[in-house]
Amino acid sequence: MSTRDLPADWFKSAVVYQIYPRSFADSNGDGYGDVPGIISKLDYLKTLGVDVIWLSPIYRSPQDDNGYDISDYQDIDPMFGTLAQTEQLFAEVHKRGMKIVMDLVVNHSSDEHEWFKESASSKTNPKADWYIWSDTKDDLYAYFGGGAWEWVEARQQYFFHQFSKKQPDLNWENDDVRAAVYKMMNWWIERGVDGFRMDVINLISKDWSKKDQGTWQMCQNGPRVHEWLQEMNREVLAGKNLITVGEMPGASVEWARDYTNPERNELNMVFTFEHMDLDGVVGNSKFDYSKMHLPDLKANLNHWQKGLEDIGWNSLYWNNHDQPRIVSRWGNDGMYRVQSAKALGTILHLMRGTPYVYQGEEIGMTNCYFTELDQYQDIESVNWAADAIAEGSRSTERILDSLQVKSRDNARTPMLWNDGENAGFTTGKPWLKINDNYTEINAEAALADKGSVFWHYRDLIALRHSHDIVVNGTFDLLWPEHEHIFAYQRKLVGKTLTVVANFGDHAVSLPSDLAAGEVVIGEATLSGELSPWQSFAILS
């Protein structure tokens, strides 16, 4: 069924599964996941019950930033397969009643893209202004380390890059750039794509009057971003009923209301980062961390739930390719790994919004806990560690500790399929080390155990599909200041769904008795004590 034939708000009852292709399933033994490997696991995803599969980039790329540096938007990197295999993947996904979302990375391209090669060749090339050039450089920084300007001898100018020096920013002020992006998007839609996840899309418009405040302040939520998203709708998305989500670091609730207001014709939803920053240290590197305070998490998520209750829509996520594993981050990945993974899933999936499941989350995969710096491959982690060593500001032990907690590689280790060689991911040497706990934590074991995290996630997804209160009910937080209990109620036409979880390793007492009703997931406690990481939902 085409998305055109679905209700306009079909994305609200959908659950999205993110695949990081190089780490999902390897079909040819080269150590990298690929498109045929994904095809081989589609029945697994169908069993889980998800509606949409989002692929992180599989486009042709030098892989400086694991595919988020694209050298050809309309071709597949040989690491992953061919365009024909990708079109087969789309067909197999659709055959199973699921939808497919591609990553759209158009704030920047690779410096090996033909567009950039032409732009860099001379100031008179037809694509000379497709990127951002300057005769001089200033002190603007790049997020992956170093300065944000890079010299090109042929042009005798510097180009601007927010991320790696191999990821030059496209000049969205140029009409031809935008037209080329829209043409490419339509090309993928014609091949069966059902939507787009838009990488750092709120950074495409630059406010150069703010450059003295820094790269971040200059680029986030710039002056023309709404205009261009509305133009994208007119040129690409209108009438197709696709699913769209914008990754938007720094976007507030107020911004999100505008981005996701249906009357503005921009996006269905955005990814917020606010809750993901709650274990950081203000003013420090992302690798400096502190303990997350549960009342702060509840307050932030409540702010987003209430803020988008009347206008717009939430995305719901704990994990993705840029975030460490949630069961290690805010759960207990030791004695209470299964219970805490279930509790975190219960709290997230029964909120108002579209839930996202990141590969391995559904089996309770943990952080990788690498013990050597050279085991890390993520460019952000590697650059930060190198800078920290050069500065002499941290010991090797402290650097390793930070990476074990916050590195993006924690999410990128290969998917654990079974307890065999290389966890069933590959018959060759995996590109990134396999988690040591794969003999215990793997999909085959999870499928065989009806009490596993997998079957709990399957039940949560089924609840969203079968109970309108999960999709459209109001949201009211219970006991907001409680240090250990996360609880809320959803209400719709005389029904109440009460969701409760103990976010701790010790038993705690319920602050008040709960009304009896149908226990729709978990094992309920109406009064008295909650056991460690106990979670449940009651419909009354």
C-alpha positions as CSV (number, residue, x, y, z in Angstrom):
1,M,0.0,0.0,0.0
2,S,1.3,3.4,-1.0
3,T,1.7,6.1,1.7
4,R,-0.8,8.1,-0.4
5,D,-3.5,5.5,0.5
6,L,-2.8,5.8,4.3
7,P,-4.5,8.2,6.7
8,A,-2.8,11.6,6.8
9,D,-1.6,10.9,10.3
10,W,-0.5,7.3,9.8
11,F,3.0,8.2,11.2
12,K,1.4,8.8,14.7
13,S,0.6,5.1,15.2
14,A,3.8,3.9,13.5
15,V,7.0,2.6,15.2
16,V,10.3,3.2,13.4
17,Y,13.3,0.9,13.5
18,Q,16.7,2.4,12.7
19,I,19.3,0.3,10.9
20,Y,23.0,1.3,10.9
21,P,23.8,-0.7,7.8
22,R,27.5,-1.3,8.3
23,S,26.8,-3.0,11.6
24,F,23.5,-4.8,11.0
25,A,24.2,-8.0,8.9
26,D,27.0,-8.9,6.6
27,S,26.1,-11.3,3.7
28,N,29.5,-11.6,2.0
29,G,32.1,-12.0,4.8
30,D,33.9,-8.7,4.2
31,G,33.2,-7.6,7.8
32,Y,30.8,-4.8,6.9
33,G,27.0,-5.0,7.0
34,D,25.3,-4.7,3.6
35,V,22.0,-4.5,1.8
36,P,21.6,-8.2,1.2
37,G,22.2,-8.7,4.9
38,I,19.4,-6.4,5.7
39,I,17.1,-8.3,3.3
40,S,17.9,-11.5,5.1
41,K,16.7,-10.1,8.4
42,L,13.4,-8.5,7.3
43,D,11.3,-11.3,8.7
44,Y,12.9,-10.7,12.1
45,L,11.8,-7.0,11.9
46,K,8.3,-8.1,10.8
47,T,8.1,-10.4,13.9
48,L,9.1,-7.4,16.1
49,G,6.1,-5.6,14.6
50,V,7.7,-2.3,13.4
51,D,6.1,-0.3,10.7
52,V,9.0,1.7,9.2
53,I,12.7,0.9,8.6
54,W,15.0,3.9,8.6
55,L,18.4,3.3,6.9
56,S,21.4,5.3,8.0
57,P,23.3,6.4,4.8
58,I,24.2,3.7,2.3
59,Y,25.2,6.2,-0.4
60,R,28.6,6.2,-2.1
61,S,31.0,7.7,0.4
62,P,34.7,7.9,1.4
63,Q,33.4,6.9,4.9
64,D,35.2,9.6,6.7
65,D,32.2,9.9,9.0
66,N,30.7,6.5,8.4
67,G,28.7,7.5,5.4
68,Y,27.5,10.9,6.6
69,D,30.0,12.3,4.0
70,I,28.3,11.5,0.7
71,S,30.1,11.6,-2.6
72,D,27.1,10.5,-4.8
73,Y,23.5,10.9,-3.6
74,Q,22.2,8.7,-6.3
75,D,24.4,5.7,-6.0
76,I,25.1,3.0,-3.4
77,D,28.5,2.5,-1.8
78,P,30.0,-0.8,-3.0
79,M,30.5,-1.6,0.7
80,F,26.8,-2.0,1.0
81,G,25.9,-3.4,-2.4
82,T,24.3,-2.0,-5.6
83,L,21.4,0.2,-6.5
84,A,19.5,-2.9,-7.9
85,Q,19.9,-4.6,-4.5
86,T,18.7,-1.5,-2.8
87,E,15.6,-1.4,-5.0
88,Q,15.1,-5.1,-4.2
89,L,15.3,-4.2,-0.5
90,F,12.6,-1.6,-0.9
91,A,10.3,-4.1,-2.7
92,E,10.9,-6.8,0.1
93,V,10.1,-4.2,2.8
94,H,6.9,-3.2,1.0
95,K,6.0,-6.9,0.4
96,R,5.9,-7.3,4.2
97,G,3.7,-4.2,4.8
98,M,6.5,-2.0,6.1
99,K,7.8,1.3,4.9
100,I,11.3,2.6,4.1
101,V,13.0,5.9,5.2
102,M,16.3,7.1,3.8
103,D,18.7,9.4,5.6
104,L,18.9,12.8,3.9
105,V,22.3,14.4,4.5
106,V,22.2,17.8,2.7
107,N,23.7,20.3,5.1
108,H,27.0,19.1,3.7
109,S,28.4,16.6,1.2
110,S,31.8,14.9,0.9
111,D,34.7,16.9,-0.4
112,E,34.9,14.0,-3.0
113,H,31.4,14.8,-4.4
114,E,31.6,16.0,-8.0
115,W,29.7,19.1,-7.0
116,F,32.5,20.1,-4.6
117,K,35.3,19.1,-7.0
118,E,33.8,21.5,-9.6
119,S,33.2,24.2,-7.0
120,A,36.8,23.9,-5.7
121,S,38.3,24.0,-9.2
122,S,37.9,27.7,-9.8
123,K,35.9,30.8,-9.0
124,T,34.3,30.8,-12.4
125,N,33.0,27.3,-12.5
126,P,29.2,27.1,-12.8
127,K,29.1,25.4,-9.4
128,A,31.5,28.0,-7.9
129,D,28.9,29.1,-5.3
130,W,27.5,25.7,-4.4
131,Y,29.6,25.8,-1.2
132,I,30.6,28.5,1.2
133,W,33.9,30.2,0.3
134,S,35.9,33.0,1.9
135,D,39.1,34.9,1.1
136,T,39.9,34.9,4.8
137,K,39.3,32.7,7.8
138,D,38.2,33.5,11.3
139,D,38.1,31.6,14.6
140,L,34.9,29.6,13.9
141,Y,35.3,26.0,15.2
142,A,34.3,22.7,13.7
143,Y,32.3,20.3,15.9
144,F,34.6,17.3,15.2
145,G,37.7,19.4,16.2
146,G,39.8,22.1,14.8
147,G,38.8,25.2,12.8
148,A,35.9,25.5,10.5
149,W,37.8,26.8,7.4
150,E,39.9,24.8,5.0
151,W,42.2,26.2,2.3
152,V,41.9,25.1,-1.3
153,E,44.9,26.0,-3.4
154,A,43.1,26.0,-6.8
155,R,40.6,28.7,-5.7
156,Q,43.0,30.5,-3.3
157,Q,40.1,30.5,-0.9
158,Y,38.8,28.7,2.3
159,F,35.7,26.6,2.4
160,F,33.4,26.3,5.5
161,H,32.7,23.1,7.2
162,Q,30.7,22.6,10.5
163,F,31.9,18.9,10.9
164,S,34.9,17.2,9.4
165,K,37.1,19.0,6.9
166,K,36.0,16.4,4.4
167,Q,32.3,17.5,4.9
168,P,32.0,21.0,3.3
169,D,28.7,22.8,3.9
170,L,26.5,23.2,0.9
171,N,25.4,26.8,0.2
172,W,21.7,26.6,0.5
173,E,21.4,30.3,-0.5
174,N,22.1,29.1,-4.0
175,D,18.8,28.3,-5.9
176,D,20.5,25.7,-8.0
177,V,21.8,23.8,-4.9
178,R,18.2,23.5,-3.5
179,A,16.8,22.5,-6.9
180,A,19.5,19.7,-7.2
181,V,18.6,18.5,-3.7
182,Y,14.9,18.4,-4.5
183,K,15.5,16.6,-7.8
184,M,17.5,14.0,-5.9
185,M,14.8,13.5,-3.3
186,N,12.2,13.0,-6.0
187,W,14.5,10.5,-7.7
188,W,14.5,8.4,-4.5
189,I,10.8,8.7,-4.0
190,E,10.2,7.3,-7.6
191,R,12.3,4.3,-6.5
192,G,10.0,3.6,-3.5
193,V,11.3,5.6,-0.6
194,D,8.5,6.4,1.9
195,G,10.1,9.3,3.8
196,F,13.3,11.0,5.0
197,R,15.2,11.4,8.2
198,M,16.9,14.8,7.6
199,D,20.4,15.0,9.1
200,V,21.1,18.3,11.1
201,I,18.5,20.0,8.8
202,N,18.1,23.0,11.1
203,L,21.8,23.9,10.4
204,I,21.4,24.6,6.7
205,S,20.7,28.4,7.1
206,K,23.6,30.5,8.4
207,D,23.2,33.8,10.2
208,W,26.6,35.4,9.5
209,S,25.8,38.3,11.7
210,K,26.2,35.9,14.7
211,K,29.6,34.5,13.7
212,D,31.3,36.3,16.6
213,Q,29.1,34.1,18.9
214,G,30.5,30.9,17.4
215,T,29.6,28.3,14.8
216,W,26.7,26.8,16.8
217,Q,24.9,30.1,17.4
218,M,25.5,31.1,13.8
219,C,24.1,27.9,12.2
220,Q,21.3,26.6,14.3
221,N,17.7,27.5,13.3
222,G,18.9,30.2,10.8
223,P,16.8,32.9,9.2
224,R,15.7,31.0,6.1
225,V,15.3,27.4,7.4
226,H,11.5,27.6,7.6
227,E,11.3,29.1,4.1
228,W,13.4,26.3,2.6
229,L,11.6,23.5,4.4
230,Q,8.3,24.9,3.1
231,E,9.9,25.1,-0.4
232,M,11.0,21.4,0.0
233,N,7.4,20.5,0.8
234,R,6.1,22.2,-2.4
235,E,8.8,20.8,-4.6
236,V,9.0,17.2,-3.2
237,L,6.7,16.2,-0.3
238,A,3.3,17.7,-1.0
239,G,0.6,15.1,-1.8
240,K,2.7,12.1,-1.1
241,N,1.9,11.6,2.6
242,L,5.5,10.6,3.4
243,I,7.0,10.4,6.9
244,T,9.5,13.1,7.7
245,V,11.7,13.7,10.7
246,G,14.3,16.4,11.1
247,E,17.3,15.9,13.3
248,M,17.5,19.3,15.0
249,P,20.2,19.9,17.6
250,G,19.4,23.0,19.7
251,A,15.7,23.2,18.6
252,S,13.5,24.2,21.5
253,V,9.8,23.2,22.0
254,E,8.8,26.6,20.6
255,W,10.9,25.9,17.4
256,A,9.5,22.4,17.2
257,R,5.9,23.7,17.3
258,D,6.7,25.7,14.1
259,Y,8.6,22.9,12.4
260,T,5.9,20.3,13.0
261,N,2.7,22.4,12.8
262,P,0.7,20.7,10.0
263,E,-0.6,24.1,8.8
264,R,3.0,25.2,8.0
265,N,3.8,22.3,5.7
266,E,7.3,21.6,7.0
267,L,8.0,18.3,8.9
268,N,6.0,15.6,10.7
269,M,8.3,15.6,13.8
270,V,11.8,16.5,14.9
271,F,14.5,14.9,17.0
272,T,15.2,16.9,20.1
273,F,18.5,16.6,21.9
274,E,17.5,18.2,25.2
275,H,16.9,15.0,27.2
276,M,20.1,13.5,25.8
277,D,22.1,16.4,27.3
278,L,20.9,15.8,30.9
279,D,23.9,13.7,31.9
280,G,26.4,16.2,30.5
281,V,28.4,19.0,32.2
282,V,27.3,22.4,31.1
283,G,30.1,24.2,29.3
284,N,32.3,21.1,28.9
285,S,32.9,18.5,26.2
286,K,30.1,16.0,25.5
287,F,32.5,13.4,26.8
288,D,32.4,14.9,30.3
289,Y,29.5,13.3,32.0
290,S,27.5,13.5,35.2
291,K,24.7,11.3,36.8
292,M,21.3,11.9,35.2
293,H,18.8,13.2,37.8
294,L,15.4,11.5,37.2
295,P,13.2,14.5,38.1
296,D,15.1,16.5,35.5
297,L,14.4,13.9,32.8
298,K,10.8,13.8,33.7
299,A,10.5,17.6,33.7
300,N,12.1,17.8,30.2
301,L,10.0,15.0,28.6
302,N,6.9,16.5,30.2
303,H,7.8,19.9,28.7
304,W,8.0,18.4,25.3
305,Q,4.8,16.3,25.8
306,K,2.8,19.3,26.9
307,G,4.5,21.7,24.4
308,L,3.4,19.6,21.4
309,E,0.1,18.4,22.8
310,D,-2.1,20.9,20.8
311,I,0.3,21.6,17.8
312,G,2.8,19.3,16.2
313,W,4.1,15.9,17.1
314,N,6.9,14.3,19.2
315,S,9.5,11.8,18.2
316,L,10.4,9.4,21.0
317,Y,13.9,7.9,21.3
318,W,16.6,6.7,23.8
319,N,19.1,5.4,21.3
320,N,20.5,6.0,17.8
321,H,23.8,5.8,16.0
322,D,25.1,8.9,17.8
323,Q,24.1,7.9,21.4
324,P,25.5,5.3,23.8
325,R,23.3,2.4,24.7
326,I,20.5,3.5,27.0
327,V,20.5,0.4,29.2
328,S,24.1,1.2,30.0
329,R,23.6,4.9,30.2
330,W,20.5,5.3,32.4
331,G,19.6,1.7,33.2
332,N,21.5,-1.1,34.9
333,D,23.3,-3.3,32.3
334,G,24.4,-5.8,34.9
335,M,22.1,-7.6,37.4
336,Y,19.0,-5.7,36.1
337,R,19.7,-5.4,32.4
338,V,16.5,-7.1,31.2
339,Q,14.3,-5.3,33.8
340,S,15.8,-1.9,33.2
341,A,15.6,-2.3,29.4
342,K,12.0,-3.1,29.7
343,A,11.3,-0.2,32.1
344,L,13.0,2.3,29.8
345,G,11.1,0.9,26.8
346,T,7.8,1.0,28.6
347,I,8.2,4.6,29.7
348,L,9.2,5.7,26.2
349,H,6.8,3.8,24.0
350,L,3.6,4.6,25.8
351,M,4.1,8.4,25.6
352,R,2.5,10.6,22.9
353,G,4.7,10.5,19.9
354,T,6.3,8.2,17.3
355,P,8.8,5.8,18.9
356,Y,12.1,4.9,17.4
357,V,13.9,1.6,18.1
358,Y,17.6,1.5,17.3
359,Q,19.0,-1.8,16.2
360,G,19.9,-4.0,19.2
361,E,17.8,-1.9,21.6
362,E,15.1,-4.5,21.3
363,I,17.4,-7.2,22.8
364,G,19.0,-5.0,25.4
365,M,22.4,-4.5,23.9
366,T,24.9,-2.7,26.1
367,N,27.8,-0.3,25.6
368,C,31.0,-2.0,24.2
369,Y,33.4,-1.1,27.1
370,F,36.5,-1.1,24.9
371,T,39.7,-1.2,26.9
372,E,42.1,0.3,24.4
373,L,42.0,3.7,22.7
374,D,42.9,2.2,19.3
375,Q,39.7,0.1,19.4
376,Y,37.6,3.2,18.9
377,Q,37.0,4.3,15.3
378,D,34.4,7.0,15.4
379,I,35.9,10.2,14.1
380,E,34.4,12.4,16.9
381,S,35.8,10.0,19.6
382,V,39.2,9.6,18.0
383,N,39.7,13.4,17.4
384,W,38.6,14.2,21.0
385,A,40.9,11.6,22.5
386,A,43.8,12.9,20.4
387,D,43.1,16.5,21.5
388,A,42.8,15.5,25.1
389,I,46.1,13.7,25.0
390,A,47.8,16.6,23.2
391,E,46.5,19.0,25.8
392,G,47.6,16.8,28.7
393,S,44.3,17.6,30.4
394,R,43.2,14.1,31.0
395,S,44.9,10.8,31.8
396,T,44.5,7.8,29.4
397,E,42.4,6.1,32.1
398,R,40.0,9.1,32.3
399,I,39.8,9.4,28.5
400,L,38.9,5.7,28.2
401,D,36.3,6.1,31.0
402,S,34.7,8.9,29.1
403,L,34.6,7.0,25.8
404,Q,33.2,3.9,27.5
405,V,30.3,6.0,28.6
406,K,29.7,8.5,25.8
407,S,31.4,7.4,22.5
408,R,29.2,6.9,19.5
409,D,31.0,3.6,18.8
410,N,28.9,2.2,21.7
411,A,26.0,2.2,19.4
412,R,27.9,1.1,16.3
413,T,29.3,-2.3,17.3
414,P,27.8,-5.1,15.2
415,M,24.3,-6.4,15.8
416,L,24.4,-9.6,18.0
417,W,22.5,-12.3,16.1
418,N,23.5,-15.5,17.9
419,D,26.2,-17.0,20.2
420,G,28.3,-18.3,17.3
421,E,31.4,-16.8,15.7
422,N,31.3,-13.0,15.5
423,A,27.8,-13.2,17.0
424,G,26.5,-14.3,13.6
425,F,27.2,-10.8,12.1
426,T,29.9,-11.9,9.7
427,T,32.0,-14.9,8.6
428,G,34.9,-12.5,8.2
429,K,36.7,-10.0,10.5
430,P,34.1,-7.5,11.8
431,W,35.0,-3.8,11.0
432,L,34.4,-3.0,14.7
433,K,34.9,-5.2,17.7
434,I,32.0,-7.4,18.7
435,N,30.6,-6.9,22.2
436,D,32.2,-9.4,24.6
437,N,28.7,-10.4,26.1
438,Y,27.3,-11.7,22.8
439,T,27.0,-15.3,24.0
440,E,24.4,-14.0,26.5
441,I,22.9,-11.1,24.7
442,N,21.8,-12.0,21.1
443,A,18.7,-12.1,19.0
444,E,18.5,-15.9,18.8
445,A,18.4,-16.2,22.6
446,A,15.9,-13.3,22.9
447,L,13.5,-14.9,20.4
448,A,13.7,-18.2,22.3
449,D,12.9,-16.5,25.7
450,K,9.3,-15.2,26.0
451,G,10.4,-13.1,29.0
452,S,13.1,-11.3,27.0
453,V,13.4,-7.6,26.1
454,F,12.5,-8.5,22.5
455,W,9.0,-9.8,23.3
456,H,8.4,-6.9,25.7
457,Y,9.2,-4.5,22.9
458,R,6.9,-6.5,20.5
459,D,4.1,-6.1,23.1
460,L,4.7,-2.4,23.4
461,I,4.5,-1.9,19.6
462,A,1.3,-4.0,19.5
463,L,-0.2,-1.7,22.2
464,R,0.4,1.4,20.1
465,H,-1.3,-0.4,17.1
466,S,-4.3,-1.6,19.1
467,H,-5.1,1.2,21.6
468,D,-5.9,4.7,20.4
469,I,-5.2,6.1,23.9
470,V,-1.5,5.4,23.3
471,V,-1.6,7.4,20.1
472,N,-4.0,10.2,21.0
473,G,-4.4,10.3,24.7
474,T,-3.4,13.4,26.8
475,F,-0.3,13.2,29.0
476,D,-0.1,14.0,32.7
477,L,3.0,13.4,34.7
478,L,2.6,11.7,38.2
479,W,4.9,12.4,41.2
480,P,7.3,14.7,39.2
481,E,9.7,15.2,42.1
482,H,10.1,11.5,43.0
483,E,13.7,10.5,42.8
484,H,13.1,6.9,41.6
485,I,9.6,6.5,40.1
486,F,8.7,7.6,36.6
487,A,5.0,7.5,36.1
488,Y,2.3,9.2,34.0
489,Q,-1.2,8.9,32.8
490,R,-2.7,9.0,29.3
491,K,-6.4,9.9,29.1
492,L,-8.9,9.6,26.2
493,V,-12.7,9.5,26.1
494,G,-13.2,8.2,29.6
495,K,-10.3,5.8,29.7
496,T,-7.0,6.2,31.6
497,L,-3.7,4.4,30.9
498,T,-1.4,4.6,33.9
499,V,2.2,3.9,33.2
500,V,4.7,3.2,36.1
501,A,8.4,2.3,36.3
502,N,10.9,2.2,39.2
503,F,14.1,3.6,37.8
504,G,16.3,2.2,40.4
505,D,18.1,-0.9,41.8
506,H,16.2,-0.9,45.1
507,A,12.6,-1.4,46.0
508,V,10.6,1.8,46.5
509,S,7.1,2.5,47.9
510,L,4.3,3.8,45.6
511,P,3.4,7.4,46.9
512,S,-0.3,6.5,46.6
513,D,-2.6,3.6,45.6
514,L,-3.4,3.1,42.0
515,A,-6.8,2.3,40.5
516,A,-7.5,-1.3,39.4
517,G,-7.8,-2.1,35.8
518,E,-6.6,-4.2,32.9
519,V,-2.9,-4.8,33.1
520,V,-1.8,-4.3,29.5
521,I,1.9,-4.9,30.0
522,G,4.2,-5.9,32.8
523,E,3.3,-7.1,36.3
524,A,1.3,-4.4,38.2
525,T,1.5,-3.3,41.8
526,L,-1.4,-1.2,42.9
527,S,-0.1,-0.4,46.4
528,G,3.0,-1.1,48.5
529,E,6.4,-1.6,47.0
530,L,7.8,-1.6,43.5
531,S,10.7,-4.1,42.9
532,P,13.9,-2.9,41.3
533,W,13.2,-1.7,37.7
534,Q,9.6,-3.0,37.8
535,S,7.4,-1.4,35.1
536,F,3.8,-1.9,34.0
537,A,0.8,-0.1,32.5
538,I,-2.9,-0.4,33.6
539,L,-5.9,0.6,31.5
540,S,-8.9,1.7,33.5
